[in-house]
Amino acid sequence: MRYGVSPHMKLKVRVVNYRHDCWYADIDDADDRQPDDPYWYAAGCRTQAEAVALACSQLAVLDQAVAAGALPSRISETIAA
């Protein structure tokens, strides 16, 4: 079963400080209670601002993909392909 982004889906960005010098960001479905398989992630960002900026850039990419009719895949679907 393929889970994709739809034009009506609400996405969320999560930014987490996991060490004193590292930030993580991911994009997932706002209704997904399990943050284990996001649509996108970036680990090892040096600042919170870097993590937020990368996530915002990726949200724009997802928006353009959906507008073009594509359904982006979750990380697990990308790896399995």
C-alpha positions as CSV (number, residue, x, y, z in Angstrom):
1,M,0.0,0.0,0.0
2,R,1.4,3.4,-1.0
3,Y,1.0,6.3,1.4
4,G,1.5,9.7,-0.3
5,V,0.9,13.4,0.2
6,S,-2.4,14.7,-0.9
7,P,-3.3,18.3,-1.5
8,H,-5.5,18.2,1.6
9,M,-3.0,16.6,3.9
10,K,-1.6,18.6,6.8
11,L,2.1,18.2,7.1
12,K,4.2,19.0,10.2
13,V,7.8,19.9,10.7
14,R,9.5,18.6,13.8
15,V,12.8,20.0,14.9
16,V,14.7,18.4,17.8
17,N,17.9,19.2,19.5
18,Y,19.5,15.7,20.1
19,R,22.9,16.8,21.3
20,H,24.2,20.1,22.4
21,D,25.5,20.7,18.9
22,C,23.2,18.7,16.6
23,W,19.7,19.3,15.4
24,Y,17.3,17.0,13.5
25,A,14.3,17.9,11.4
26,D,11.6,15.9,9.7
27,I,8.4,16.3,7.8
28,D,5.5,14.0,8.4
29,D,1.7,13.8,8.3
30,A,0.3,15.8,11.2
31,D,-2.1,13.0,12.0
32,D,0.6,10.3,12.1
33,R,1.2,9.4,15.8
34,Q,4.3,7.4,15.0
35,P,7.2,9.6,13.9
36,D,9.2,6.6,12.7
37,D,8.7,6.9,8.9
38,P,8.6,10.6,7.8
39,Y,8.5,11.9,4.2
40,W,11.8,13.6,4.7
41,Y,14.5,14.2,7.4
42,A,17.8,15.8,7.9
43,A,20.1,14.9,10.8
44,G,23.3,16.6,12.0
45,C,22.3,20.2,11.4
46,R,24.6,22.4,13.3
47,T,21.9,25.0,14.4
48,Q,18.2,25.1,14.9
49,A,18.0,27.8,12.2
50,E,19.7,25.4,9.7
51,A,17.3,22.6,10.5
52,V,14.3,24.9,10.1
53,A,15.6,26.4,6.8
54,L,16.2,22.9,5.3
55,A,12.7,21.8,6.4
56,C,11.1,24.9,4.9
57,S,13.0,24.3,1.6
58,Q,11.8,20.7,1.5
59,L,8.2,21.8,2.2
60,A,8.4,23.9,-0.9
61,V,9.7,21.0,-2.9
62,L,6.8,18.8,-1.6
63,D,4.3,21.5,-2.5
64,Q,5.6,21.7,-6.0
65,A,5.6,17.9,-6.4
66,V,1.9,17.7,-5.2
67,A,1.0,20.6,-7.5
68,A,2.5,18.6,-10.4
69,G,0.5,15.6,-9.5
70,A,3.3,13.5,-7.9
71,L,2.9,11.7,-4.6
72,P,6.1,11.9,-2.6
73,S,7.1,8.7,-0.7
74,R,7.9,8.0,2.9
75,I,11.6,7.2,3.7
76,S,10.9,3.5,3.9
77,E,9.2,3.4,0.5
78,T,12.2,5.3,-1.0
79,I,14.7,2.8,0.5
80,A,12.7,-0.3,-0.6
81,A,12.5,0.9,-4.2
